[in-house]
């Protein structure tokens, strides 16, 4: 009977501990993910602009004029 009581007391303390820690851990993980995404966005857009600037801008595709057929 005592061991069952100790088990439930331990389980309750662990649940209470996680309940207190969870908001801080979630905030930390969201901030960390946000920083990684900002780094990814900046890196992606800077590399995309570099690749785009290397291509000659006067190179255009062939113009095709479509006519409507009845």
Residue frames as a rotation matrix with the C-alpha (Angstrom) as fourth column:
UNK 1
0.569 0.823 0.000 0.00
0.823 -0.569 0.000 0.00
0.000 0.000 -1.000 0.00
UNK 2
0.479 -0.477 -0.737 2.82
0.136 -0.789 0.600 2.39
-0.867 -0.388 -0.313 0.89
UNK 3
-0.591 -0.757 0.279 4.71
0.379 0.044 0.924 1.65
-0.712 0.652 0.261 -2.35
UNK 4
-0.115 0.652 0.749 1.58
0.981 -0.047 0.191 2.43
0.159 0.757 -0.634 -4.37
UNK 5
0.818 0.387 -0.426 1.24
0.499 -0.845 0.190 5.73
-0.287 -0.368 -0.885 -2.52
UNK 6
0.014 -0.908 -0.419 4.92
0.099 -0.416 0.904 6.53
-0.995 -0.054 0.084 -3.20
UNK 7
-0.568 -0.187 0.801 4.41
0.758 0.259 0.598 5.72
-0.320 0.948 -0.005 -6.87
UNK 8
0.349 0.797 0.492 1.44
0.899 -0.434 0.065 8.08
0.266 0.419 -0.868 -7.22
UNK 9
0.741 -0.164 -0.651 3.23
0.256 -0.827 0.501 10.79
-0.620 -0.538 -0.571 -5.24
UNK 10
-0.365 -0.931 0.013 6.28
0.259 -0.089 0.962 10.49
-0.894 0.354 0.274 -7.50
UNK 11
-0.400 0.306 0.864 4.10
0.916 0.123 0.381 10.50
0.010 0.944 -0.329 -10.61
UNK 12
0.708 0.702 -0.076 2.26
0.707 -0.704 0.068 13.60
-0.005 -0.102 -0.995 -9.35
UNK 13
0.424 -0.628 -0.652 5.53
0.105 -0.681 0.725 15.43
-0.899 -0.376 -0.223 -8.64
UNK 14
-0.615 -0.640 0.460 6.92
0.500 0.135 0.855 14.57
-0.610 0.756 0.237 -12.07
UNK 15
-0.012 0.706 0.708 3.71
0.976 -0.148 0.163 15.78
0.220 0.693 -0.687 -13.77
UNK 16
0.833 0.310 -0.459 3.76
0.457 -0.853 0.253 19.01
-0.314 -0.421 -0.851 -11.74
UNK 17
-0.045 -0.946 -0.320 7.44
0.208 -0.323 0.923 19.56
-0.977 -0.025 0.211 -12.60
UNK 18
-0.656 -0.171 0.735 6.75
0.728 0.116 0.676 19.16
-0.200 0.979 0.049 -16.34
UNK 19
0.413 0.877 0.247 3.74
0.899 -0.436 0.046 21.46
0.148 0.203 -0.968 -16.02
UNK 20
0.691 -0.228 -0.686 5.99
0.191 -0.858 0.477 24.19
-0.697 -0.461 -0.549 -14.60
UNK 21
-0.303 -0.951 -0.064 8.86
0.087 -0.094 0.992 23.65
-0.949 0.294 0.112 -17.05
UNK 22
-0.093 0.290 0.952 6.85
0.891 0.452 -0.050 23.10
-0.445 0.844 -0.300 -20.26
UNK 23
0.888 0.459 -0.001 5.97
0.402 -0.780 -0.480 26.78
-0.221 0.426 -0.877 -21.04
UNK 24
0.471 -0.789 -0.395 9.62
-0.508 -0.608 0.610 27.84
-0.722 -0.087 -0.687 -20.73
UNK 25
-0.414 -0.620 0.666 10.84
0.167 0.668 0.725 24.93
-0.895 0.411 -0.173 -22.81
UNK 26
0.265 0.604 0.751 8.22
0.891 0.144 -0.430 25.60
-0.369 0.784 -0.500 -25.49
UNK 27
0.934 0.043 -0.354 9.14
-0.030 -0.980 -0.197 29.29
-0.356 0.194 -0.914 -25.64
UNK 28
0.043 -0.998 -0.053 12.83
-0.442 -0.067 0.894 28.37
-0.896 -0.015 -0.444 -25.96
UNK 29
-0.373 -0.164 0.913 12.15
0.551 0.753 0.360 25.90
-0.746 0.638 -0.191 -28.77
UNK 30
0.643 0.663 0.383 9.94
0.720 -0.354 -0.596 28.37
-0.260 0.659 -0.706 -30.68
UNK 31
0.761 -0.431 -0.485 12.60
-0.380 -0.902 0.205 31.11
-0.525 0.028 -0.850 -30.42
UNK 32
-0.262 -0.899 0.351 15.28
-0.201 0.406 0.891 28.69
-0.944 0.163 -0.287 -31.57
UNK 33
-0.098 0.321 0.942 13.19
0.841 0.533 -0.095 27.60
-0.533 0.782 -0.322 -34.54
UNK 34
0.882 0.454 -0.127 12.41
0.347 -0.807 -0.478 31.22
-0.319 0.378 -0.869 -35.39
UNK 35
0.353 -0.837 -0.417 16.11
-0.543 -0.547 0.637 32.11
-0.762 0.002 -0.648 -35.45
UNK 36
-0.474 -0.519 0.711 16.89
0.228 0.707 0.669 29.13
-0.850 0.480 -0.217 -37.68
UNK 37
0.288 0.664 0.690 14.12
0.886 0.088 -0.455 30.10
-0.363 0.743 -0.563 -40.09
UNK 38
0.877 -0.034 -0.480 15.37
-0.117 -0.983 -0.143 33.69
-0.466 0.182 -0.866 -40.26
UNK 39
-0.141 -0.989 -0.037 18.86
-0.452 0.031 0.891 32.42
-0.881 0.142 -0.452 -41.04
UNK 40
-0.368 0.071 0.927 17.43
0.630 0.753 0.192 30.07
-0.684 0.654 -0.322 -43.67
UNK 41
0.694 0.695 0.188 15.35
0.626 -0.453 -0.635 32.85
-0.356 0.558 -0.750 -45.28
UNK 42
0.654 -0.510 -0.559 18.27
-0.458 -0.855 0.243 35.27
-0.602 0.098 -0.792 -45.38
UNK 43
-0.402 -0.849 0.342 20.60
-0.240 0.459 0.856 32.63
-0.883 0.262 -0.388 -46.76
UNK 44
-0.094 0.454 0.886 18.07
0.779 0.587 -0.218 31.46
-0.619 0.670 -0.409 -49.34
UNK 45
0.861 0.509 0.000 17.24
0.406 -0.687 -0.603 34.93
-0.307 0.519 -0.798 -50.64
UNK 46
0.413 -0.776 -0.477 20.84
-0.575 -0.628 0.524 36.09
-0.706 0.058 -0.706 -50.71
UNK 47
-0.546 -0.615 0.568 21.91
0.041 0.658 0.752 33.02
-0.837 0.434 -0.334 -52.68
UNK 48
0.214 0.699 0.683 18.92
0.838 0.229 -0.496 33.39
-0.503 0.678 -0.536 -55.02
UNK 49
0.898 0.107 -0.427 19.82
-0.057 -0.934 -0.353 37.01
-0.437 0.341 -0.832 -55.78
UNK 50
-0.067 -0.987 -0.144 23.45
-0.540 -0.086 0.837 36.04
-0.839 0.134 -0.527 -56.44
UNK 51
-0.457 -0.058 0.888 22.41
0.504 0.805 0.312 33.31
-0.733 0.590 -0.339 -58.87
UNK 52
0.576 0.767 0.285 20.00
0.703 -0.285 -0.652 35.66
-0.418 0.575 -0.703 -60.61
UNK 53
0.704 -0.333 -0.627 22.60
-0.356 -0.930 0.095 38.40
-0.615 0.156 -0.773 -61.03
UNK 54
-0.342 -0.890 0.302 25.03
-0.149 0.369 0.917 36.01
-0.928 0.269 -0.259 -62.75
UNK 55
-0.026 0.404 0.914 22.63
0.858 0.479 -0.187 35.38
-0.513 0.779 -0.359 -65.66
UNK 56
-0.964 -0.251 0.089 22.74
0.257 -0.790 0.556 37.85
-0.069 0.559 0.826 -68.52
UNK 57
-0.375 0.872 -0.316 19.61
0.143 -0.282 -0.949 39.99
-0.916 -0.401 -0.019 -68.40
UNK 58
-0.258 0.275 -0.926 19.38
-0.843 -0.532 0.077 40.64
-0.472 0.801 0.369 -72.15
UNK 59
-0.968 -0.067 -0.243 18.83
-0.178 0.862 0.474 36.96
0.178 0.502 -0.847 -72.86
UNK 60
-0.265 0.948 0.178 15.12
-0.769 -0.096 -0.632 36.55
-0.582 -0.304 0.754 -73.47
UNK 61
-0.395 0.201 0.896 13.11
0.304 0.950 -0.079 33.68
-0.867 0.241 -0.436 -74.82
UNK 62
-0.951 0.086 0.297 11.56
0.286 -0.118 0.951 33.50
0.117 0.989 0.088 -78.25
UNK 63
-0.577 0.791 -0.206 8.37
-0.512 -0.546 -0.663 35.49
-0.636 -0.277 0.720 -78.71
UNK 64
-0.886 0.374 0.274 5.47
0.463 0.698 0.546 33.42
0.013 0.611 -0.792 -80.02
UNK 65
-0.677 0.711 -0.189 2.33
-0.687 -0.703 -0.183 35.11
-0.263 0.006 0.965 -81.30
UNK 66
-0.778 0.477 0.410 -0.67
0.444 0.878 -0.179 32.83
-0.445 0.043 -0.894 -81.13
UNK 67
-0.780 0.591 -0.206 -3.58
-0.585 -0.571 0.577 33.34
0.223 0.570 0.791 -83.49
UNK 68
-0.380 0.745 0.549 -7.11
-0.437 0.378 -0.816 32.34
-0.815 -0.550 0.182 -82.69
UNK 69
-0.955 0.089 -0.283 -8.52
-0.212 0.464 0.860 29.66
0.207 0.882 -0.424 -85.02
UNK 70
-0.242 0.950 0.199 -12.29
-0.904 -0.146 -0.402 29.36
-0.352 -0.278 0.894 -85.48
